[in-house]
Amino acid sequence: MKEELNILKALADETRLNIVEFLLDGEKCVCEIFPHVKRTQSTVSIHLNDLKKAGILKSRREGQKIYYHISDLRVCDIFKALGYDKGKILRARCCCKNE
């Protein structure tokens, strides 16, 4: 139950919710994320770290760039419950895609 609570707490922030929503279309570099959510790179990095701590995201480094992707597909269930049906992950890999 604590793990689920941590996921919900992490998504309770508008910026973090927007970040995860943007990542539903697949892996993105930080350089793509911060302009999309209209926050500074340092602010987005803090939010990305919070999402990683909650187990929602994972990252990988390629040269100087860091790429983030959704690692916990239960997030799809949350976005489905919110009425969101767009995004490559929801269409292709989500456990709830056929509902």
N, C-alpha and C positions, 0 to 999 in steps of 0.2 A: 504494500500500500504506500509506503514511503517513496518508492521509486516513481509511482504514478503521480504522487503529489508534487515531487520535484519537477516533473515534466510540465504539469499544469502551471506551477509557479513560474517556471521559465518562460512559458508562452503567454503569461498574463501581461507582459510588457508589450506595448504597441510596436516598438522597434524590433524586438526579438521575433514577434509574430510576423512582421513584414519580411524579415530576413528568411525565416523558415518558409514562408509562402513563396518567396523568390526562388528558393532552392528546390521547390517541388518540380521545377523544370530541369533539374540536374545540377551537377557540380559547378560551382562558380568560384572564381578567384576573388579575393578581398577587393581587388581593384574594380571589379564589376559590382560588388555588393554595396559598397558605401555610397556611390552616386545614386543607386536605385532607391535606397532608403532615406536619402537626403540627410545624412549625418556625416560627421567627420570620420576619417579613417580610424583615428584613435578610439572614438566612441563605439564604432562598429566592432573594433577588435575586442573591446571589453564585453560587448554583448555576445560576440561569437564565443568567447571564453566561457561565459555563463552557460551558453547552450551546450558547449562541450562538456562542462562539469555535470550538467543535467543528463548527459548521455544521449542527447538528441542529434548532435553533429559529431562528425569526425573530420580530420583534416589531413592533408598530405602536402609536402613541400616539393616543388619542382623548380629548381634554381632559386631565384629570389622570391618567387610567387608561392603563396599558400592558397590551396584550394580546399573548399569546404563542401561537404555533402551530408545529406540526412542519413543517419545510421540506425535510427529507431523508427521502423515503419509504422509503429503504433500512432505516430504523428499523423499518418494518413487518415486513420479513423477519426481523429479530432477534426481535421479539415473536412472530412466527409460529413461529420455531424454538424459542422458549421455551414454546410451547403456548398462547399467548394468542390468542383469537379474538374478543374483545369490542372494541367501540369503533367509532365511526362511520367513522373513517379506514380502519381495516382492512376494514370492510364495503363502503365506497363507493369509495375512491380508491387503495387499495394495489395495487401491481403484482402482488402474490401473492394477491389476493382470490379468484381462481377456482380455486386449487389445492386 
